[in-house]
Amino acid sequence: MSTYAVVNPATGETLATYPTMTDAETVAAIAAADDAYRTWGRASTPAERAELVRRAAQLHRERREELAQIVVREMGKPLSAALGEVDFAADITEYYADNYEKITGDTPLDILAEGTAVIRRSPLGVLLGIMPWNFPYYQVARFAAPNLVIGNTILLKHAPQCPESAAAIAAIYRDAGFPEGAYVDVRLTNEQAATVIADPRVQGVSVTGSERAGAAVAEIAGRNLKKVALELGGSDPFIVLSTDDLDATVEMAVEARLDNNGQSCNAPKRFIIIDELYDAFLEKFVAAMAAAPLGDPFADDTVIGPLSSLAAAERLEEQVNRAVAQGATVELGGERDGAFYPATVLTGVTADNDIYREELFGPAGVVYRVADEAEAVAVANATSYGLGSYVFTTDPEQAERMADAIEAGMVYVNIVLADSPELPFGGVKRSGTSREMGLLAADEFVNKKLIRVA
């Protein structure tokens, strides 16, 4: 029975099913990717590879409407957000084409003796990418584009609920002119994925997903001495210490929390508010969350569509119900309708409540009251996650202190939804081990070879 299927979460209707690959097809995919690496990845020039990547970016833009509608059906993302995701994927892809010389060029070293020394970047070989359902195009772009410019080849295992967007991306890279095997869409079982990781022709694996999935893949990669890059969950703090415009701050809080139906790893999920602003913030935050339209993801005015699946909505419902049983108060929302889950606000969460340490993957947030800057830092860091964070303050020196004190891979001050192709993305602690986007992404799977000449 197929595990890859398009199930419209808005209706529950199964629109299409796809079989997983056979073991023989899996072996053939690895062989094709390895052959493409040896005959194309190592033989082509960076400029040639960059032009193919640039064409892939153009095809994202040309097929924008078609690509967006696919993911609305697959995981319920509002159409306007889906269109924005395709645009961002195109921008990311183009960024690596524009910057191929920085990615692939030699880095001269100052040495203590006579002669010269450089670091020369060269591809490693075949890579396996294991990607999630929440951003089917964006996640792939930030992994595939830099590595294809470098000359690595890609086996891409997408989430089982995203087979059509996975096939659409593979078609883009094929139509852009990449040779067979340079980018291969693979519909694998977990057991087949483990076999791929263990194959000596596969040099590394990149995972974006849950903490559980990342740990499972990292264990297999470690046993086989393979490089692994992990981008996992997050429970980002949104800290408000002072503001000249509370309404604008609340608007940004709501916009960031509800982005992608609340299903973003780096969305703020814990709102940590200084005591003197807490009551006013909570009142405005609840009102603004309540005003966000929930409904058909294809409708122009929809802000919150269904969660990605019925199971995802049930999981969020269970978390909120358990939090209430442990003493939390529901200020707004909390009642599921199929795969739809409304904007939800919780207060009264203490350190002995499970949800204090969990990630809420949906349009729900917890609001905390803190007495001062020190308590804000303590609450912000009281999590095993460390992906992103958001600080709102009118004091530049306080902003610097907070940026230093917060245990996270990213700190955004007085701004949200500011991801950009040139900015590295990634976390610390149990949020991951790598960086994607920016120039740092191109250093994850590359041989930084020292060449020392007398």
Phi, psi and chi 1 to 4 in degrees:
 res  aa     phi    psi   chi1   chi2   chi3   chi4
   1 MET       -  135.6 -175.1  175.2 -180.0      -
   2 SER   -66.6  139.4  172.7      -      -      -
   3 THR  -102.4   -5.0   58.0      -      -      -
   4 TYR  -102.2  118.3  -76.7   74.9      -      -
   5 ALA  -153.6  148.8      -      -      -      -
   6 VAL   -97.6  111.6  178.5      -      -      -
   7 VAL  -119.1  112.1 -179.9      -      -      -
   8 ASN   -66.4  111.1 -175.0  -19.3      -      -
   9 PRO   -67.9  -20.9   24.5  -33.1      -      -
  10 ALA   -69.6  -30.0      -      -      -      -
  11 THR  -119.5  -18.4   64.2      -      -      -
  12 GLY    80.9    2.3      -      -      -      -
  13 GLU   -79.2  133.0 -180.0 -175.2    4.1      -
  14 THR   -83.0  114.5  -61.7      -      -      -
  15 LEU   -90.8  -29.8  -57.6  176.7      -      -
  16 ALA  -165.7  150.5      -      -      -      -
  17 THR  -127.8  151.1   60.5      -      -      -
  18 TYR  -136.4  139.1  -61.8   81.2      -      -
  19 PRO   -75.9  151.3   29.0  -35.3      -      -
  20 THR   -71.1  162.8   54.3      -      -      -
  21 MET   -70.1  150.3  -62.5  176.8   73.2      -
  22 THR   -75.8  165.5   65.2      -      -      -
  23 ASP   -61.3  -37.8  -69.3  -15.0      -      -
  24 ALA   -65.1  -39.2      -      -      -      -
  25 GLU   -66.9  -35.9  -71.6  171.0  -29.1      -
  26 THR   -63.6  -46.2  -57.4      -      -      -
  27 VAL   -60.5  -41.5  169.7      -      -      -
  28 ALA   -65.9  -36.2      -      -      -      -
  29 ALA   -65.4  -42.9      -      -      -      -
  30 ILE   -62.4  -44.0  -61.6  171.9      -      -
  31 ALA   -62.5  -41.3      -      -      -      -
  32 ALA   -64.7  -41.9      -      -      -      -
  33 ALA   -66.2  -39.6      -      -      -      -
  34 ASP   -67.3  -41.2 -176.5   59.6      -      -
  35 ASP   -63.8  -41.5 -177.1   64.9      -      -
  36 ALA   -63.6  -38.5      -      -      -      -
  37 TYR   -60.7  -45.3  162.4   64.3      -      -
  38 ARG   -76.1  -33.7  -61.9 -174.6 -175.2  -76.4
  39 THR   -96.4  -20.1   60.8      -      -      -
  40 TRP  -121.4  -52.7  169.2   78.6      -      -
  41 GLY   -58.3  -40.7      -      -      -      -
  42 ARG   -88.3  -22.7  -66.5 -175.4   62.2   86.3
  43 ALA   -94.5  -28.3      -      -      -      -
  44 SER   -78.7  162.9   57.5      -      -      -
  45 THR   -91.7  157.1   66.8      -      -      -
  46 PRO   -56.0  -37.9  -27.7   36.0      -      -
  47 ALA   -64.4  -39.6      -      -      -      -
  48 GLU   -65.2  -42.9  -70.1  168.9  -19.0      -
  49 ARG   -67.1  -38.1  -62.8 -168.7  -64.6  -90.9
  50 ALA   -63.0  -37.0      -      -      -      -
  51 GLU   -66.7  -36.2  -79.7  -50.6  -57.5      -
  52 LEU   -66.2  -41.0  -65.2  178.6      -      -
  53 VAL   -64.3  -38.2  169.1      -      -      -
  54 ARG   -62.2  -40.1 -173.8 -178.8  -51.0  -77.4
  55 ARG   -65.0  -37.1  177.0   57.2 -179.6  152.8
  56 ALA   -60.9  -39.3      -      -      -      -
  57 ALA   -62.5  -42.2      -      -      -      -
  58 GLN   -62.4  -39.1  -66.7  169.4  -12.2      -
  59 LEU   -68.4  -33.0  -71.4  174.5      -      -
  60 HIS   -56.4  -43.7  -84.1   79.2      -      -
  61 ARG   -71.8  -39.6  -65.0 -168.4  170.0   98.3
  62 GLU   -66.3  -31.6  -68.8  173.0   13.4      -
  63 ARG  -104.4   22.7  -58.7  175.2 -175.3 -178.9
  64 ARG   -52.3  -52.0 -179.8  176.2 -176.0 -101.2
  65 GLU   -63.9  -46.4  -64.6  -74.3  -19.4      -
  66 GLU   -61.5  -45.3  171.5 -166.7  -13.7      -
  67 LEU   -63.0  -42.6  -66.1  172.5      -      -
  68 ALA   -63.9  -43.9      -      -      -      -
  69 GLN   -64.3  -32.0  -67.6 -167.5   23.4      -
  70 ILE   -60.3  -47.3  -70.7  171.9      -      -
  71 VAL   -74.9  -25.6  -64.6      -      -      -
  72 VAL   -61.6  -43.2  176.0      -      -      -
  73 ARG   -68.4  -36.5  -67.4 -168.0  -60.1  -91.8
  74 GLU   -75.1  -41.6  -74.8 -177.9  -29.4      -
  75 MET  -139.1   12.0   49.7   77.5   62.4      -
  76 GLY    80.9    9.0      -      -      -      -
  77 LYS   -63.3  133.3 -172.5 -167.9  -58.0  -76.0
  78 PRO   -55.4  143.7  -28.4   36.7      -      -
  79 LEU   -57.6  -41.2 -179.3   58.5      -      -
  80 SER   -60.9  -38.9   60.2      -      -      -
  81 ALA   -69.8  -36.4      -      -      -      -
  82 ALA   -64.3  -42.0      -      -      -      -
  83 LEU   -62.4  -40.9  -69.7  166.2      -      -
  84 GLY   -63.4  -36.9      -      -      -      -
  85 GLU   -65.1  -43.0 -178.9 -172.0  -14.3      -
  86 VAL   -61.2  -42.9  176.3      -      -      -
  87 ASP   -60.5  -42.7  -66.3  -19.7      -      -
  88 PHE   -67.5  -40.2 -165.5   24.5      -      -
  89 ALA   -60.0  -40.2      -      -      -      -
  90 ALA   -64.0  -42.7      -      -      -      -
  91 ASP   -62.4  -43.1  -69.4  -16.4      -      -
  92 ILE   -62.9  -46.5  -67.8  167.3      -      -
  93 THR   -60.2  -44.5  -54.7      -      -      -
  94 GLU   -65.8  -34.6 -169.9  169.8   65.4      -
  95 TYR   -56.6  -43.2  170.2   82.4      -      -
  96 TYR   -72.8  -30.3  -69.8  105.9      -      -
  97 ALA   -65.7  -41.3      -      -      -      -
  98 ASP   -66.6  -30.4  -71.0  -18.3      -      -
  99 ASN  -110.8   27.0  -71.6  -83.3      -      -
 100 TYR   -61.9  -32.5   76.3   90.2      -      -
 101 GLU   -67.5  -37.2  -69.4  177.6  -52.6      -
 102 LYS   -68.0  -34.1  -65.5  178.8 -177.9  177.3
 103 ILE   -72.8  -39.5  -66.6  170.5      -      -
 104 THR  -107.3   -9.5   60.5      -      -      -
 105 GLY   -73.0  158.0      -      -      -      -
 106 ASP   -69.8  149.1  -71.2   -9.1      -      -
 107 THR  -113.9  106.6  -58.2      -      -      -
 108 PRO   -66.9  146.4  -16.7   30.2      -      -
 109 LEU  -114.1  140.6  -58.3  176.9      -      -
 110 ASP   -80.1  121.8  -66.9  -31.2      -      -
 111 ILE  -117.2  162.2   59.2  175.6      -      -
 112 LEU   -86.8  -16.5  -59.2  178.1      -      -
 113 ALA  -113.2 -176.8      -      -      -      -
 114 GLU   -74.7  159.8  -65.8 -177.6   -6.2      -
 115 GLY   100.6 -161.6      -      -      -      -
 116 THR  -133.9  161.3   62.1      -      -      -
 117 ALA  -149.8  137.0      -      -      -      -
 118 VAL  -136.1  156.1  -60.6      -      -      -
 119 ILE   -99.1  120.4  -61.2  -63.5      -      -
 120 ARG  -110.1  126.4  179.0  160.0  -62.3  162.3
 121 ARG   -91.4  130.1  -71.4  165.6  171.3   79.1
 122 SER  -139.8  157.8   57.6      -      -      -
 123 PRO   -69.3  158.1   24.2  -33.6      -      -
 124 LEU   -93.5  -37.1  -68.3 -180.0      -      -
 125 GLY   140.0 -138.7      -      -      -      -
 126 VAL   -79.9  134.4 -178.8      -      -      -
 127 LEU  -122.3  145.6  -54.7  176.8      -      -
 128 LEU  -105.0  126.1  172.9   63.9      -      -
 129 GLY  -107.9  128.8      -      -      -      -
 130 ILE  -114.6  110.7  -60.2  176.1      -      -
 131 MET  -113.7  154.6  -64.4  -66.6  127.9      -
 132 PRO   -93.1  175.8   36.5  -34.7      -      -
 133 TRP   -88.2  -16.0   47.4  -99.7      -      -
 134 ASN   -75.2  -29.2   58.1  -23.0      -      -
 135 PHE  -136.6   78.2  -70.9   97.8      -      -
 136 PRO   -60.2  -30.0  -24.8   35.4      -      -
 137 TYR   -95.6  -45.5  -56.9  121.7      -      -
 138 TYR   -60.6  -44.7  156.3   61.8      -      -
 139 GLN   -63.4  -40.5  -60.2  -77.8    2.5      -
 140 VAL   -67.5  -42.3  172.3      -      -      -
 141 ALA   -58.6  -43.5      -      -      -      -
 142 ARG   -75.2  -14.9   64.7 -170.4 -161.1  177.7
 143 PHE   -94.7  -49.3  166.9   63.2      -      -
 144 ALA   -72.5  -44.7      -      -      -      -
 145 ALA   -59.9  -52.0      -      -      -      -
 146 PRO   -63.8  -36.7   21.8  -32.5      -      -
 147 ASN   -73.1  -33.4  -78.6  -61.4      -      -
 148 LEU   -68.9  -37.2  -70.9  169.4      -      -
 149 VAL   -61.7  -39.9  168.8      -      -      -
 150 ILE   -66.0  -34.0  -70.2  164.0      -      -
 151 GLY   115.1    3.1      -      -      -      -
 152 ASN   -71.1  159.1  -66.9  -40.0      -      -
 153 THR  -115.2  157.9   54.9      -      -      -
 154 ILE  -122.8  127.5  -55.1  -63.8      -      -
 155 LEU  -104.6  121.3  -61.7  171.1      -      -
 156 LEU  -116.4  109.9 -156.8  -65.9      -      -
 157 LYS   -96.6  109.4  177.9 -169.9 -178.5  -60.5
 158 HIS   -89.7  170.8 -135.2  -48.8      -      -
 159 ALA   -61.4  144.3      -      -      -      -
 160 PRO   -59.3  -20.9  -27.8   36.3      -      -
 161 GLN   -90.0    4.6   71.8 -169.4   78.1      -
 162 CYS  -122.9   44.1  -63.9      -      -      -
 163 PRO   -69.3  -30.4   25.9  -35.2      -      -
 164 GLU   -77.3  -39.8  -70.8 -171.3   -3.9      -
 165 SER   -67.8  -34.7   54.6      -      -      -
 166 ALA   -60.9  -44.8      -      -      -      -
 167 ALA   -66.7  -34.9      -      -      -      -
 168 ALA   -66.4  -38.4      -      -      -      -
 169 ILE   -68.2  -42.7  -58.5  167.8      -      -
 170 ALA   -59.4  -38.4      -      -      -      -
 171 ALA   -65.1  -36.3      -      -      -      -
 172 ILE   -61.6  -48.0  -79.0  176.2      -      -
 173 TYR   -68.1  -34.3  -76.7  105.2      -      -
 174 ARG   -66.0  -47.3 -178.7 -175.6   64.7 -113.6
 175 ASP   -71.0  -21.7  -65.1  -14.1      -      -
 176 ALA   -72.5  -14.3      -      -      -      -
 177 GLY   109.6    6.4      -      -      -      -
 178 PHE   -67.4  144.3  -76.3   89.0      -      -
 179 PRO   -71.1  160.6   26.9  -35.1      -      -
 180 GLU   -56.0  131.9 -178.7 -179.2   -3.0      -
 181 GLY    96.1  -15.0      -      -      -      -
 182 ALA   -68.6  -37.6      -      -      -      -
 183 TYR  -139.8  116.7 -178.4  102.0      -      -
 184 VAL  -124.9  123.3 -174.1      -      -      -
 185 ASP   -78.1  119.4  172.7   27.5      -      -
 186 VAL  -121.0  122.8  -71.0      -      -      -
 187 ARG   -97.3   94.7  -65.5 -166.6  -61.3  -88.8
 188 LEU  -109.4  149.8  -54.3  174.2      -      -
 189 THR   -77.1  167.5   65.3      -      -      -
 190 ASN   -61.3  -36.9  -70.3  -18.6      -      -
 191 GLU   -66.7  -40.5  -67.8   75.0   19.0      -
 192 GLN   -66.7  -37.3  -72.7  172.1  -36.4      -
 193 ALA   -61.6  -39.4      -      -      -      -
 194 ALA   -62.6  -39.0      -      -      -      -
 195 THR   -64.9  -40.7  -60.7      -      -      -
 196 VAL   -61.9  -46.2  171.0      -      -      -
 197 ILE   -59.4  -38.9  -64.2  168.6      -      -
 198 ALA   -74.0  -19.2      -      -      -      -
 199 ASP   -63.0  131.5 -169.2  -71.5      -      -
 200 PRO   -64.3  -18.4   19.0  -30.8      -      -
 201 ARG   -77.4  -17.7  -68.0  166.5  -67.7 -175.4
 202 VAL   -92.0  123.4  176.0      -      -      -
 203 GLN   -99.2  -12.1  -60.6  -58.0  -52.1      -
 204 GLY  -173.7  166.8      -      -      -      -
 205 VAL  -141.7  137.6   55.1      -      -      -
 206 SER  -117.5  130.5  176.8      -      -      -
 207 VAL  -124.4  128.4 -178.0      -      -      -
 208 THR  -118.1  120.9  -60.9      -      -      -
 209 GLY   172.5 -152.6      -      -      -      -
 210 SER   -77.4  162.5   68.0      -      -      -
 211 GLU   -59.0  -40.7 -176.8 -179.5  -22.4      -
 212 ARG   -63.1  -46.0  178.1 -173.4   56.9   79.9
 213 ALA   -64.3  -42.7      -      -      -      -
 214 GLY   -61.8  -42.0      -      -      -      -
 215 ALA   -64.7  -40.3      -      -      -      -
 216 ALA   -64.4  -44.8      -      -      -      -
 217 VAL   -68.5  -42.0  171.8      -      -      -
 218 ALA   -61.4  -35.2      -      -      -      -
 219 GLU   -63.4  -45.1 -179.4 -178.5   -0.3      -
 220 ILE   -66.0  -44.3  -60.9  166.7      -      -
 221 ALA   -62.1  -40.8      -      -      -      -
 222 GLY   -62.7  -42.3      -      -      -      -
 223 ARG   -61.5  -28.5  -73.6 -158.3  -53.5  -92.5
 224 ASN  -104.7   11.6  -69.4  -79.8      -      -
 225 LEU    55.6   46.2  -61.0  178.1      -      -
 226 LYS  -109.4  142.3  -58.3  -66.2  176.1   69.4
 227 LYS   -65.0  135.7  169.9   69.1 -174.9  -68.8
 228 VAL  -131.3  135.9   59.9      -      -      -
 229 ALA  -114.9  130.7      -      -      -      -
 230 LEU  -123.6  128.4  -57.6  174.7      -      -
 231 GLU  -126.0  108.5 -164.1  -84.3  -81.0      -
 232 LEU  -113.8 -146.2  -51.9  177.6      -      -
 233 GLY   -80.0  179.3      -      -      -      -
 234 GLY  -158.5  152.1      -      -      -      -
 235 SER  -134.4   67.9 -172.4      -      -      -
 236 ASP   -66.2  136.5  -67.1    8.2      -      -
 237 PRO   -83.4  146.5   30.9  -34.5      -      -
 238 PHE  -121.4  102.5 -175.4  103.4      -      -
 239 ILE  -104.8  125.5  -57.1  166.9      -      -
 240 VAL  -116.6  112.2 -178.5      -      -      -
 241 LEU  -107.5  -31.5  -60.3  173.8      -      -
 242 SER  -164.5  155.3   60.1      -      -      -
 243 THR  -159.3  145.7  176.2      -      -      -
 244 ASP   -86.2  -12.8  -71.2  -29.0      -      -
 245 ASP  -147.5   90.6 -171.0  -20.7      -      -
 246 LEU   -65.3  -36.5 -175.5   59.1      -      -
 247 ASP   -60.6  -43.6  -71.8  -24.1      -      -
 248 ALA   -66.8  -36.9      -      -      -      -
 249 THR   -64.3  -43.8  -59.0      -      -      -
 250 VAL   -63.5  -41.7  169.2      -      -      -
 251 GLU   -58.8  -42.8 -178.3  179.6  -10.5      -
 252 MET   -67.0  -37.6  -76.0 -172.6  -83.4      -
 253 ALA   -60.6  -45.1      -      -      -      -
 254 VAL   -69.2  -44.1  172.5      -      -      -
 255 GLU   -59.1  -43.7 -176.0 -179.7   13.4      -
 256 ALA   -72.0  -37.2      -      -      -      -
 257 ARG   -69.5  -35.1  175.8   69.7  -73.6 -116.8
 258 LEU   -93.3   -2.9  -62.1 -176.6      -      -
 259 ASP   -56.5  133.6  179.1   52.0      -      -
 260 ASN    58.7   39.7 -158.8   40.2      -      -
 261 ASN    58.5   27.9  -64.9  -22.1      -      -
 262 GLY    78.5   11.0      -      -      -      -
 263 GLN  -108.7   57.7  -60.3  166.7  119.9      -
 264 SER  -122.8  134.4  -61.6      -      -      -
 265 CYS   -58.7  -39.6  -61.3      -      -      -
 266 ASN  -100.8   19.9   63.2  -37.8      -      -
 267 ALA   -75.3  146.5      -      -      -      -
 268 PRO   -67.9  132.4   24.4  -32.7      -      -
 269 LYS  -122.9  -17.4  -69.1  146.1 -171.8  158.9
 270 ARG  -123.4  118.7  -61.4  176.8  -63.0  136.7
 271 PHE  -104.3  109.5  -61.4   85.1      -      -
 272 ILE  -108.4  109.1  -58.6  167.5      -      -
 273 ILE  -118.6  131.2  -45.1  -59.0      -      -
 274 ILE   -60.7  145.8 -162.3   76.1      -      -
 275 ASP   -51.5  -45.4 -179.2   71.8      -      -
 276 GLU   -71.2  -15.0   55.6  -95.3   31.1      -
 277 LEU  -106.8   -8.2  -66.2  175.6      -      -
 278 TYR   -58.4  -53.4  176.8   87.4      -      -
 279 ASP   -61.4  -45.3  -69.5  -26.7      -      -
 280 ALA   -67.3  -40.8      -      -      -      -
 281 PHE   -62.3  -48.2  177.5   92.4      -      -
 282 LEU   -59.6  -44.6  179.4   61.7      -      -
 283 GLU   -60.6  -46.8  179.7 -178.9   -2.4      -
 284 LYS   -70.5  -37.3  -67.7  175.6 -179.5  -69.3
 285 PHE   -65.2  -45.8 -175.7   62.1      -      -
 286 VAL   -62.3  -43.4  168.1      -      -      -
 287 ALA   -63.8  -42.1      -      -      -      -
 288 ALA   -71.0  -37.1      -      -      -      -
 289 MET   -65.0  -40.7  -70.4  -82.0  -82.4      -
 290 ALA   -64.9  -27.3      -      -      -      -
 291 ALA   -83.5   -7.6      -      -      -      -
 292 ALA   -72.2  120.6      -      -      -      -
 293 PRO   -66.2  132.4  -19.9   32.4      -      -
 294 LEU  -114.3  133.8  179.4  148.3      -      -
 295 GLY   167.0 -148.7      -      -      -      -
 296 ASP   -58.3  120.7  178.7    2.6      -      -
 297 PRO   -66.4  -16.5   22.0  -32.4      -      -
 298 PHE   -84.0  -11.3  -80.2  104.0      -      -
 299 ALA   -74.5  143.3      -      -      -      -
 300 ASP   -62.8  -34.5  -68.9  -21.4      -      -
 301 ASP   -94.6    1.8   62.1  -16.0      -      -
 302 THR   -71.3  129.9  -65.8      -      -      -
 303 VAL  -101.9  -38.7  172.6      -      -      -
 304 ILE  -117.9  114.8  -51.4  172.9      -      -
 305 GLY   -94.8 -165.8      -      -      -      -
 306 PRO   -69.5  158.0   28.9  -36.6      -      -
 307 LEU   -68.0  171.9  -65.5 -164.5      -      -
 308 SER   -62.9  -22.9   62.6      -      -      -
 309 SER  -162.5  165.1   65.1      -      -      -
 310 LEU   -60.5  -40.3  177.9   60.8      -      -
 311 ALA   -62.1  -38.4      -      -      -      -
 312 ALA   -64.7  -41.4      -      -      -      -
 313 ALA   -66.7  -39.9      -      -      -      -
 314 GLU   -65.1  -36.9  -69.7  174.5  -20.2      -
 315 ARG   -65.4  -43.2 -173.7  161.0   49.2 -111.5
 316 LEU   -66.1  -41.1 -178.7   59.7      -      -
 317 GLU   -58.5  -43.2  177.6 -174.9   45.0      -
 318 GLU   -64.2  -40.3 -173.0  -82.1  -31.6      -
 319 GLN   -62.7  -46.4  -76.3 -178.2  -72.4      -
 320 VAL   -66.2  -43.6  171.0      -      -      -
 321 ASN   -61.8  -40.0  -70.5  -14.5      -      -
 322 ARG   -67.7  -37.2  179.5  160.0   36.4   87.2
 323 ALA   -62.9  -41.9      -      -      -      -
 324 VAL   -64.4  -41.7  171.4      -      -      -
 325 ALA   -61.9  -25.9      -      -      -      -
 326 GLN   -96.1    9.3  -65.3  175.3   -6.9      -
 327 GLY   116.7   -4.0      -      -      -      -
 328 ALA   -74.8  158.3      -      -      -      -
 329 THR  -113.2  132.3  -62.1      -      -      -
 330 VAL   -88.3  112.0  176.5      -      -      -
 331 GLU   -85.3  -22.8  -57.6  -73.4  -13.8      -
 332 LEU  -160.2  141.8  174.4   71.4      -      -
 333 GLY    76.9 -147.2      -      -      -      -
 334 GLY    92.6    6.0      -      -      -      -
 335 GLU  -120.7  112.3  -63.8 -177.5   -0.8      -
 336 ARG   -76.8  147.8  178.8 -180.0   62.1   83.7
 337 ASP  -133.4   95.4  179.9    9.3      -      -
 338 GLY    62.4 -129.7      -      -      -      -
 339 ALA   -86.0   -1.8      -      -      -      -
 340 PHE   -85.6  133.6  -73.3   87.7      -      -
 341 TYR  -132.9  126.4 -159.9   90.6      -      -
 342 PRO   -77.5  165.4   31.8  -37.0      -      -
 343 ALA   -56.1  129.8      -      -      -      -
 344 THR  -133.3  137.8  -63.7      -      -      -
 345 VAL  -127.6  129.8  179.6      -      -      -
 346 LEU  -117.2  146.1  -60.3  174.2      -      -
 347 THR  -133.5  176.3   59.2      -      -      -
 348 GLY    70.8   20.6      -      -      -      -
 349 VAL   -84.0  126.4  172.1      -      -      -
 350 THR  -113.4  172.8   55.9      -      -      -
 351 ALA   -65.3  -17.7      -      -      -      -
 352 ASP   -91.2    4.6   57.7   -6.7      -      -
 353 ASN   -92.4  134.3 -165.3  -48.0      -      -
 354 ASP   -54.0  -38.7  -67.7  -16.6      -      -
 355 ILE   -68.3  -15.1 -147.4  168.7      -      -
 356 TYR   -59.3  -30.0 -170.4   82.7      -      -
 357 ARG  -111.3   -2.9  -71.1  166.1  -67.0  -80.0
 358 GLU   -97.9  161.6  -65.8  175.9  -15.1      -
 359 GLU   -94.4  130.9  177.9 -178.6   22.6      -
 360 LEU   -97.4  109.0  -68.4  169.7      -      -
 361 PHE  -101.7   80.9 -141.3   58.6      -      -
 362 GLY   167.1 -178.5      -      -      -      -
 363 PRO   -79.2   55.0   30.9  -35.8      -      -
 364 ALA  -131.4  141.4      -      -      -      -
 365 GLY  -140.2  156.3      -      -      -      -
 366 VAL  -112.8  132.9 -178.7      -      -      -
 367 VAL  -108.6  128.1 -175.0      -      -      -
 368 TYR  -116.1  145.8  -63.8   88.5      -      -
 369 ARG  -102.1  130.3 -176.1 -163.0  -61.1  -95.4
 370 VAL  -128.5  154.1  -67.0      -      -      -
 371 ALA   -83.2  -32.7      -      -      -      -
 372 ASP  -160.3 -178.4   52.1   27.5      -      -
 373 GLU   -58.8  -43.0  177.2 -176.5  -37.3      -
 374 ALA   -62.6  -41.8      -      -      -      -
 375 GLU   -68.9  -35.1 -172.8  179.0    2.9      -
 376 ALA   -60.4  -43.5      -      -      -      -
 377 VAL   -64.0  -42.5  170.2      -      -      -
 378 ALA   -61.9  -44.8      -      -      -      -
 379 VAL   -67.7  -41.5  174.3      -      -      -
 380 ALA   -59.6  -39.2      -      -      -      -
 381 ASN   -88.8   -2.1  -69.8  -20.0      -      -
 382 ALA   -83.3   57.5      -      -      -      -
 383 THR  -154.0  154.1  174.7      -      -      -
 384 SER   -80.3   -9.0   61.0      -      -      -
 385 TYR   -90.3  161.0  -64.8  109.6      -      -
 386 GLY  -161.1   56.4      -      -      -      -
 387 LEU   -89.0  -87.6 -171.7   54.4      -      -
 388 GLY  -112.5  178.2      -      -      -      -
 389 SER  -163.6  158.4   57.7      -      -      -
 390 TYR  -136.3  129.8  -54.6   84.5      -      -
 391 VAL  -125.8  129.4  176.3      -      -      -
 392 PHE  -117.8  117.9  -76.5   77.2      -      -
 393 THR  -157.4  150.5  176.3      -      -      -
 394 THR   -94.1    0.1   56.3      -      -      -
 395 ASP  -104.6  108.0 -178.3  -13.5      -      -
 396 PRO   -59.5  -36.5  -22.5   33.8      -      -
 397 GLU   -68.4  -38.9  -67.1 -177.7   -1.8      -
 398 GLN   -63.8  -40.0 -176.5  178.4   59.2      -
 399 ALA   -58.5  -42.6      -      -      -      -
 400 GLU   -64.7  -42.1  -73.2  -68.2  -32.0      -
 401 ARG   -62.4  -44.4  -68.6 -165.5  -56.6  -88.8
 402 MET   -65.6  -41.4  -65.9  -65.8  -70.4      -
 403 ALA   -60.8  -36.9      -      -      -      -
 404 ASP   -72.9  -35.0  -73.3  -19.4      -      -
 405 ALA   -84.1  -26.7      -      -      -      -
 406 ILE   -75.3  132.4  -67.6  172.2      -      -
 407 GLU   -89.3   88.0  -62.4  168.6  -10.3      -
 408 ALA  -156.4  160.5      -      -      -      -
 409 GLY   -80.6  -17.4      -      -      -      -
 410 MET  -143.9  138.6  -57.6  172.8  -74.2      -
 411 VAL  -129.3  123.6 -179.2      -      -      -
 412 TYR  -112.0  127.0  -70.4   89.6      -      -
 413 VAL  -107.6  118.8  178.5      -      -      -
 414 ASN    59.6   32.0  -63.2  -28.0      -      -
 415 ILE  -159.7  149.4 -166.9  170.7      -      -
 416 VAL  -133.6  167.3  -60.3      -      -      -
 417 LEU    49.1   45.8  -59.4  178.9      -      -
 418 ALA  -109.1   20.7      -      -      -      -
 419 ASP   -59.4  145.0  -64.2   -6.5      -      -
 420 SER  -151.7  151.4 -171.0      -      -      -
 421 PRO   -54.3  -31.9  -28.4   36.0      -      -
 422 GLU   -84.7   -7.3   76.9  -81.5    9.5      -
 423 LEU   -97.3  126.4  -59.6  178.2      -      -
 424 PRO   -66.7  146.9   22.6  -31.4      -      -
 425 PHE  -126.9  127.3 -177.4  105.4      -      -
 426 GLY   166.6  174.0      -      -      -      -
 427 GLY  -135.6 -172.9      -      -      -      -
 428 VAL  -128.3 -176.9  -64.1      -      -      -
 429 LYS    53.7 -134.7  -60.0 -163.2  -73.1 -171.2
 430 ARG   -88.2   15.4  -60.1 -173.4   76.3   84.0
 431 SER   -91.8   -6.2  -74.9      -      -      -
 432 GLY   141.9 -178.8      -      -      -      -
 433 THR  -133.6    7.0   60.9      -      -      -
 434 SER  -139.2  179.4   63.3      -      -      -
 435 ARG  -128.0  137.8  -67.7  -62.9 -179.8  -91.3
 436 GLU  -119.9  160.1  -64.0 -179.4  -64.8      -
 437 MET    66.7  167.1  -62.1 -149.5  -60.2      -
 438 GLY    64.9 -177.4      -      -      -      -
 439 LEU   -70.8  -24.6  -63.3  179.7      -      -
 440 LEU   -63.1  -30.5  -65.9 -176.7      -      -
 441 ALA   -61.5  -32.5      -      -      -      -
 442 ALA   -77.2   -5.6      -      -      -      -
 443 ASP  -100.2    0.9  -95.0   -4.7      -      -
 444 GLU   -73.1  -42.3  -70.5  -69.2  -18.3      -
 445 PHE  -126.4   69.7  -65.6  101.7      -      -
 446 VAL  -146.4  145.4   65.2      -      -      -
 447 ASN   -86.0  108.0  178.9    9.7      -      -
 448 LYS   -88.7   86.6  -67.2 -177.9  -83.6  -71.3
 449 LYS   -86.8  128.3 -177.2 -173.2  -64.5 -177.7
 450 LEU   -81.1  129.8  170.3   67.2      -      -
 451 ILE  -122.2  108.8  -59.2  176.6      -      -
 452 ARG  -109.1  122.5  171.6   72.6  166.8   90.4
 453 VAL  -117.0  132.2  179.6      -      -      -
 454 ALA   -70.6      -      -      -      -      -
